[in-house]
Each structure stands twice: as C-alpha cells, then as structure tokens.
Amino acid sequence: MKALIGLLCGLVFGAGLAMSGMTDTAKVLGFLDVTGQWVPDLAFVMGGAVLVTLVAFRFVLKMKRPALNPRFYLPGTTVIDGRLLGGAAIFGVGWGVYGYCPGPALAALTYQDSKTAMFVVAMLVGMAVANKLAPG
Amino acid sequence: MFAYTTPLVGGLLIGASAVLLLALLGRIAGIAGIVWGAVSAQPDNAWRWLFIVGLITGPVLYHLLAGVPNPQASPLPWWQAVAGGLLVGFGVKLGSGCTSGHGVCGIGRLSPRSLAATVTFMATGIVTVYVIRHLLGGLL
C-alpha cells in the first residue's frame, strides 16, 4: 500500500511538472533570465504549489500521525548555516547552467534525450561526492 | 483563457502530490532527498523507487491525455548538462534540499531554513543565467 501511494504521488508530481513547463529547460532558463526576455510561467508553478502546501500542511501536521506510518519524518535541524546556504548557492548555479533541478531532470528522462540522462548521472555523482566530502 | 492557467494548475498538482505524501506516509516530497534515499538503500525504500517510476511516467500521461507535444530538446552542449548536473547534485546534497524539498514543502511548513535556501538558489540561478546569457554570449 505504501509503495502504491509512492507511485501515485510520483505520477501526480511528474504530470504536474510536465504540465507546468518545468521539464522544458527553455522555459526554466527564460524564467531565471529576469533581465532578458523574462518568461514568468514558473512563478505561477511555484505560487500554485506553495499555495496548496501552505494551506493544507497546517491541517496535515495537526494530525497525530500520517495515515499509513507511525510518525511524520520531518527534518530536525533548524540552523541556517554556511553548509545550507553554500549548498543552495551551488545548486542554484547548476540550475542556471542547464535549466534542470532534480525533479524535472528525472521527469524529463521520459523524453529520451541522452543529455538529460547525462545530467541525471552527473547529479548522482555530485550527490555522492558531497556525501563523501561532507557527510551528514 | 488566463495565459498562465497551465503552469498554475501544474503547480497545484505538485502541491497536491506533496500534501498526499505527507498526509499518508508522513514524508516530505523533496525529490533530492527521495532520490538520495533510493540510491543509498535506506530502509522502507519501495515507496521511493515507485515514486521515481511515477515521476518519470507522469509526463507521459500528461502529454498523451492533454495532447501537448513534448518540449524541444535543449540546444545546450552535453558538457553543459554534465556541469549542471554535477553542481545540482553536489549543491542539493550539501544544502539538504532542492526546489521541491525547500521551495514547495519547506516554505509550506513555514521553515525559515527552507526560505533562506530558496531565496539563495533563486538568486544564484538568476545571476548564473545573467552571466551566461548576457556576459558570456549564451554558453558556459
């Protein structure tokens, strides 16, 4: 059952990414290109997604526990440190270099462009390197 | 029709998926975290692998049902894909999250940490595109 929920959530997430234009690197880079021919689409994607989570998470997190697991698995740390900001900064540079963040890169594998596969493999290597150099 | 209906509805779907995952499994729909958990063989992992299967299959459903063609392949060179992928992977692991984990879920639960991360990666993303497009002439 839990695995089935995973599949369902992944399907909805992936369909949402494709519908929103996040799997189109031209749109993503156009959105980040605020001083050029700005493509505002992705502001609505983020806005729509955050609107839903902002409202619904309030109710969900008031539940004693999730429906199918004994507890919520939430990040424990609340510190804003160099590791968080440095990691986020590096991630943003990579996002701007090609136009994919992790979700859209995986979802776009479905279009069978070999460069997308190279992006995903490189992303996994990058994760493993970060895990080796700075575990935790 | 409102020009931004599709991105907005797409965003609502992404949010709905995150809410379902939290309400049913108690998990954050952060793709970077889900992928890392899957490849690093965490316990209770079946849902992660099937989420990834769904993530890759979801776009097929959308393009088929909506009759919308696939987006154009990126005109950028392969080495720029590799460079982007390495930086994205390294950055999200170090910074504990990506657009979905920090941006959609973290802000959704009013985490100051996630807000700080989101502002940071949006800013460096914008600066990077500015440098590449307007100072370097389009390529890295």
Boltz contact constraints between the chains, C-beta under 6 A:
constraints:
  - contact:
      token1: [A, 2]
      token2: [B, 25]
      max_distance: 6.0
  - contact:
      token1: [A, 2]
      token2: [B, 47]
      max_distance: 6.0
  - contact:
      token1: [A, 3]
      token2: [B, 46]
      max_distance: 6.0
  - contact:
      token1: [A, 3]
      token2: [B, 47]
      max_distance: 6.0
  - contact:
      token1: [A, 3]
      token2: [B, 50]
      max_distance: 6.0
  - contact:
      token1: [A, 5]
      token2: [B, 24]
      max_distance: 6.0
  - contact:
      token1: [A, 5]
      token2: [B, 25]
      max_distance: 6.0
  - contact:
      token1: [A, 6]
      token2: [B, 47]
      max_distance: 6.0
  - contact:
      token1: [A, 6]
      token2: [B, 50]
      max_distance: 6.0
  - contact:
      token1: [A, 6]
      token2: [B, 51]
      max_distance: 6.0
  - contact:
      token1: [A, 7]
      token2: [B, 50]
      max_distance: 6.0
  - contact:
      token1: [A, 7]
      token2: [B, 54]
      max_distance: 6.0
  - contact:
      token1: [A, 9]
      token2: [B, 17]
      max_distance: 6.0
  - contact:
      token1: [A, 9]
      token2: [B, 20]
      max_distance: 6.0
  - contact:
      token1: [A, 9]
      token2: [B, 21]
      max_distance: 6.0
  - contact:
      token1: [A, 9]
      token2: [B, 51]
      max_distance: 6.0
  - contact:
      token1: [A, 10]
      token2: [B, 51]
      max_distance: 6.0
  - contact:
      token1: [A, 10]
      token2: [B, 54]
      max_distance: 6.0
  - contact:
      token1: [A, 10]
      token2: [B, 55]
      max_distance: 6.0
  - contact:
      token1: [A, 11]
      token2: [B, 54]
      max_distance: 6.0
  - contact:
      token1: [A, 11]
      token2: [B, 58]
      max_distance: 6.0
  - contact:
      token1: [A, 12]
      token2: [B, 13]
      max_distance: 6.0
  - contact:
      token1: [A, 12]
      token2: [B, 17]
      max_distance: 6.0
  - contact:
      token1: [A, 13]
      token2: [B, 14]
      max_distance: 6.0
  - contact:
      token1: [A, 13]
      token2: [B, 17]
      max_distance: 6.0
  - contact:
      token1: [A, 13]
      token2: [B, 55]
      max_distance: 6.0
  - contact:
      token1: [A, 14]
      token2: [B, 54]
      max_distance: 6.0
  - contact:
      token1: [A, 14]
      token2: [B, 55]
      max_distance: 6.0
  - contact:
      token1: [A, 14]
      token2: [B, 58]
      max_distance: 6.0
  - contact:
      token1: [A, 14]
      token2: [B, 59]
      max_distance: 6.0
  - contact:
      token1: [A, 15]
      token2: [B, 58]
      max_distance: 6.0
  - contact:
      token1: [A, 15]
      token2: [B, 61]
      max_distance: 6.0
  - contact:
      token1: [A, 15]
      token2: [B, 62]
      max_distance: 6.0
  - contact:
      token1: [A, 16]
      token2: [B, 10]
      max_distance: 6.0
  - contact:
      token1: [A, 16]
      token2: [B, 13]
      max_distance: 6.0
  - contact:
      token1: [A, 16]
      token2: [B, 14]
      max_distance: 6.0
  - contact:
      token1: [A, 18]
      token2: [B, 59]
      max_distance: 6.0
  - contact:
      token1: [A, 18]
      token2: [B, 62]
      max_distance: 6.0
  - contact:
      token1: [A, 19]
      token2: [B, 6]
      max_distance: 6.0
  - contact:
      token1: [A, 19]
      token2: [B, 10]
      max_distance: 6.0
  - contact:
      token1: [A, 19]
      token2: [B, 62]
      max_distance: 6.0
  - contact:
      token1: [A, 20]
      token2: [B, 7]
      max_distance: 6.0
  - contact:
      token1: [A, 20]
      token2: [B, 10]
      max_distance: 6.0
  - contact:
      token1: [A, 20]
      token2: [B, 11]
      max_distance: 6.0
  - contact:
      token1: [A, 21]
      token2: [B, 7]
      max_distance: 6.0
  - contact:
      token1: [A, 23]
      token2: [B, 59]
      max_distance: 6.0
  - contact:
      token1: [A, 24]
      token2: [B, 71]
      max_distance: 6.0
  - contact:
      token1: [A, 25]
      token2: [B, 74]
      max_distance: 6.0
  - contact:
      token1: [A, 29]
      token2: [B, 129]
      max_distance: 6.0
  - contact:
      token1: [A, 32]
      token2: [B, 125]
      max_distance: 6.0
  - contact:
      token1: [A, 32]
      token2: [B, 126]
      max_distance: 6.0
  - contact:
      token1: [A, 32]
      token2: [B, 129]
      max_distance: 6.0
  - contact:
      token1: [A, 33]
      token2: [B, 129]
      max_distance: 6.0
  - contact:
      token1: [A, 33]
      token2: [B, 133]
      max_distance: 6.0
  - contact:
      token1: [A, 34]
      token2: [B, 126]
      max_distance: 6.0
  - contact:
      token1: [A, 35]
      token2: [B, 130]
      max_distance: 6.0
  - contact:
      token1: [A, 36]
      token2: [B, 133]
      max_distance: 6.0
  - contact:
      token1: [A, 41]
      token2: [B, 7]
      max_distance: 6.0
  - contact:
      token1: [A, 44]
      token2: [B, 4]
      max_distance: 6.0
  - contact:
      token1: [A, 44]
      token2: [B, 7]
      max_distance: 6.0
  - contact:
      token1: [A, 44]
      token2: [B, 8]
      max_distance: 6.0
  - contact:
      token1: [A, 45]
      token2: [B, 7]
      max_distance: 6.0
  - contact:
      token1: [A, 45]
      token2: [B, 10]
      max_distance: 6.0
  - contact:
      token1: [A, 45]
      token2: [B, 11]
      max_distance: 6.0
  - contact:
      token1: [A, 48]
      token2: [B, 8]
      max_distance: 6.0
  - contact:
      token1: [A, 48]
      token2: [B, 11]
      max_distance: 6.0
  - contact:
      token1: [A, 48]
      token2: [B, 12]
      max_distance: 6.0
  - contact:
      token1: [A, 49]
      token2: [B, 11]
      max_distance: 6.0
  - contact:
      token1: [A, 49]
      token2: [B, 14]
      max_distance: 6.0
  - contact:
      token1: [A, 49]
      token2: [B, 15]
      max_distance: 6.0
  - contact:
      token1: [A, 49]
      token2: [B, 104]
      max_distance: 6.0
  - contact:
      token1: [A, 50]
      token2: [B, 107]
      max_distance: 6.0
  - contact:
      token1: [A, 52]
      token2: [B, 12]
      max_distance: 6.0
  - contact:
      token1: [A, 52]
      token2: [B, 15]
      max_distance: 6.0
  - contact:
      token1: [A, 52]
      token2: [B, 16]
      max_distance: 6.0
  - contact:
      token1: [A, 53]
      token2: [B, 15]
      max_distance: 6.0
  - contact:
      token1: [A, 53]
      token2: [B, 18]
      max_distance: 6.0
  - contact:
      token1: [A, 53]
      token2: [B, 104]
      max_distance: 6.0
  - contact:
      token1: [A, 53]
      token2: [B, 108]
      max_distance: 6.0
  - contact:
      token1: [A, 54]
      token2: [B, 108]
      max_distance: 6.0
  - contact:
      token1: [A, 56]
      token2: [B, 19]
      max_distance: 6.0
  - contact:
      token1: [A, 57]
      token2: [B, 108]
      max_distance: 6.0
  - contact:
      token1: [A, 57]
      token2: [B, 109]
      max_distance: 6.0
  - contact:
      token1: [A, 60]
      token2: [B, 22]
      max_distance: 6.0
  - contact:
      token1: [A, 60]
      token2: [B, 23]
      max_distance: 6.0
  - contact:
      token1: [A, 66]
      token2: [B, 23]
      max_distance: 6.0
  - contact:
      token1: [A, 66]
      token2: [B, 24]
      max_distance: 6.0
  - contact:
      token1: [A, 66]
      token2: [B, 25]
      max_distance: 6.0
  - contact:
      token1: [A, 66]
      token2: [B, 26]
      max_distance: 6.0
  - contact:
      token1: [A, 67]
      token2: [B, 24]
      max_distance: 6.0
  - contact:
      token1: [A, 68]
      token2: [B, 24]
      max_distance: 6.0
  - contact:
      token1: [A, 68]
      token2: [B, 25]
      max_distance: 6.0
  - contact:
      token1: [A, 69]
      token2: [B, 25]
      max_distance: 6.0
  - contact:
      token1: [A, 69]
      token2: [B, 26]
      max_distance: 6.0
  - contact:
      token1: [A, 71]
      token2: [B, 26]
      max_distance: 6.0
  - contact:
      token1: [A, 72]
      token2: [B, 26]
      max_distance: 6.0
  - contact:
      token1: [A, 73]
      token2: [B, 26]
      max_distance: 6.0
  - contact:
      token1: [A, 73]
      token2: [B, 27]
      max_distance: 6.0
  - contact:
      token1: [A, 78]
      token2: [B, 113]
      max_distance: 6.0
  - contact:
      token1: [A, 80]
      token2: [B, 113]
      max_distance: 6.0
  - contact:
      token1: [A, 80]
      token2: [B, 116]
      max_distance: 6.0
  - contact:
      token1: [A, 83]
      token2: [B, 94]
      max_distance: 6.0
  - contact:
      token1: [A, 84]
      token2: [B, 95]
      max_distance: 6.0
  - contact:
      token1: [A, 84]
      token2: [B, 117]
      max_distance: 6.0
  - contact:
      token1: [A, 85]
      token2: [B, 120]
      max_distance: 6.0
  - contact:
      token1: [A, 87]
      token2: [B, 91]
      max_distance: 6.0
  - contact:
      token1: [A, 87]
      token2: [B, 94]
      max_distance: 6.0
  - contact:
      token1: [A, 87]
      token2: [B, 95]
      max_distance: 6.0
  - contact:
      token1: [A, 88]
      token2: [B, 95]
      max_distance: 6.0
  - contact:
      token1: [A, 88]
      token2: [B, 117]
      max_distance: 6.0
  - contact:
      token1: [A, 88]
      token2: [B, 120]
      max_distance: 6.0
  - contact:
      token1: [A, 88]
      token2: [B, 121]
      max_distance: 6.0
  - contact:
      token1: [A, 89]
      token2: [B, 120]
      max_distance: 6.0
  - contact:
      token1: [A, 89]
      token2: [B, 124]
      max_distance: 6.0
  - contact:
      token1: [A, 90]
      token2: [B, 87]
      max_distance: 6.0
  - contact:
      token1: [A, 90]
      token2: [B, 90]
      max_distance: 6.0
  - contact:
      token1: [A, 90]
      token2: [B, 91]
      max_distance: 6.0
  - contact:
      token1: [A, 91]
      token2: [B, 88]
      max_distance: 6.0
  - contact:
      token1: [A, 91]
      token2: [B, 91]
      max_distance: 6.0
  - contact:
      token1: [A, 91]
      token2: [B, 92]
      max_distance: 6.0
  - contact:
      token1: [A, 91]
      token2: [B, 95]
      max_distance: 6.0
  - contact:
      token1: [A, 91]
      token2: [B, 121]
      max_distance: 6.0
  - contact:
      token1: [A, 92]
      token2: [B, 121]
      max_distance: 6.0
  - contact:
      token1: [A, 92]
      token2: [B, 124]
      max_distance: 6.0
  - contact:
      token1: [A, 92]
      token2: [B, 125]
      max_distance: 6.0
  - contact:
      token1: [A, 93]
      token2: [B, 87]
      max_distance: 6.0
  - contact:
      token1: [A, 93]
      token2: [B, 124]
      max_distance: 6.0
  - contact:
      token1: [A, 93]
      token2: [B, 128]
      max_distance: 6.0
  - contact:
      token1: [A, 94]
      token2: [B, 84]
      max_distance: 6.0
  - contact:
      token1: [A, 94]
      token2: [B, 87]
      max_distance: 6.0
  - contact:
      token1: [A, 94]
      token2: [B, 88]
      max_distance: 6.0
  - contact:
      token1: [A, 94]
      token2: [B, 91]
      max_distance: 6.0
  - contact:
      token1: [A, 95]
      token2: [B, 125]
      max_distance: 6.0
  - contact:
      token1: [A, 96]
      token2: [B, 125]
      max_distance: 6.0
  - contact:
      token1: [A, 96]
      token2: [B, 128]
      max_distance: 6.0
  - contact:
      token1: [A, 96]
      token2: [B, 129]
      max_distance: 6.0
  - contact:
      token1: [A, 97]
      token2: [B, 83]
      max_distance: 6.0
  - contact:
      token1: [A, 97]
      token2: [B, 84]
      max_distance: 6.0
  - contact:
      token1: [A, 97]
      token2: [B, 140]
      max_distance: 6.0
  - contact:
      token1: [A, 98]
      token2: [B, 80]
      max_distance: 6.0
  - contact:
      token1: [A, 98]
      token2: [B, 81]
      max_distance: 6.0
  - contact:
      token1: [A, 98]
      token2: [B, 84]
      max_distance: 6.0
  - contact:
      token1: [A, 101]
      token2: [B, 98]
      max_distance: 6.0
  - contact:
      token1: [A, 101]
      token2: [B, 99]
      max_distance: 6.0
  - contact:
      token1: [A, 102]
      token2: [B, 31]
      max_distance: 6.0
  - contact:
      token1: [A, 102]
      token2: [B, 32]
      max_distance: 6.0
  - contact:
      token1: [A, 102]
      token2: [B, 98]
      max_distance: 6.0
  - contact:
      token1: [A, 103]
      token2: [B, 31]
      max_distance: 6.0
  - contact:
      token1: [A, 103]
      token2: [B, 100]
      max_distance: 6.0
  - contact:
      token1: [A, 106]
      token2: [B, 55]
      max_distance: 6.0
  - contact:
      token1: [A, 107]
      token2: [B, 55]
      max_distance: 6.0
  - contact:
      token1: [A, 107]
      token2: [B, 59]
      max_distance: 6.0
  - contact:
      token1: [A, 109]
      token2: [B, 56]
      max_distance: 6.0
  - contact:
      token1: [A, 110]
      token2: [B, 56]
      max_distance: 6.0
  - contact:
      token1: [A, 110]
      token2: [B, 59]
      max_distance: 6.0
  - contact:
      token1: [A, 110]
      token2: [B, 60]
      max_distance: 6.0
  - contact:
      token1: [A, 111]
      token2: [B, 70]
      max_distance: 6.0
  - contact:
      token1: [A, 113]
      token2: [B, 73]
      max_distance: 6.0
  - contact:
      token1: [A, 115]
      token2: [B, 78]
      max_distance: 6.0
  - contact:
      token1: [A, 115]
      token2: [B, 81]
      max_distance: 6.0
  - contact:
      token1: [A, 118]
      token2: [B, 78]
      max_distance: 6.0
  - contact:
      token1: [A, 118]
      token2: [B, 81]
      max_distance: 6.0
  - contact:
      token1: [A, 118]
      token2: [B, 82]
      max_distance: 6.0
  - contact:
      token1: [A, 119]
      token2: [B, 81]
      max_distance: 6.0
  - contact:
      token1: [A, 119]
      token2: [B, 85]
      max_distance: 6.0
  - contact:
      token1: [A, 122]
      token2: [B, 82]
      max_distance: 6.0
  - contact:
      token1: [A, 122]
      token2: [B, 85]
      max_distance: 6.0
  - contact:
      token1: [A, 122]
      token2: [B, 86]
      max_distance: 6.0
  - contact:
      token1: [A, 123]
      token2: [B, 85]
      max_distance: 6.0
  - contact:
      token1: [A, 123]
      token2: [B, 88]
      max_distance: 6.0
  - contact:
      token1: [A, 123]
      token2: [B, 89]
      max_distance: 6.0
  - contact:
      token1: [A, 126]
      token2: [B, 86]
      max_distance: 6.0
  - contact:
      token1: [A, 126]
      token2: [B, 89]
      max_distance: 6.0
  - contact:
      token1: [A, 126]
      token2: [B, 90]
      max_distance: 6.0
  - contact:
      token1: [A, 127]
      token2: [B, 36]
      max_distance: 6.0
  - contact:
      token1: [A, 127]
      token2: [B, 89]
      max_distance: 6.0
  - contact:
      token1: [A, 127]
      token2: [B, 93]
      max_distance: 6.0
  - contact:
      token1: [A, 129]
      token2: [B, 90]
      max_distance: 6.0
  - contact:
      token1: [A, 130]
      token2: [B, 90]
      max_distance: 6.0
  - contact:
      token1: [A, 130]
      token2: [B, 93]
      max_distance: 6.0
  - contact:
      token1: [A, 130]
      token2: [B, 94]
      max_distance: 6.0
  - contact:
      token1: [A, 131]
      token2: [B, 93]
      max_distance: 6.0
  - contact:
      token1: [A, 134]
      token2: [B, 94]
      max_distance: 6.0
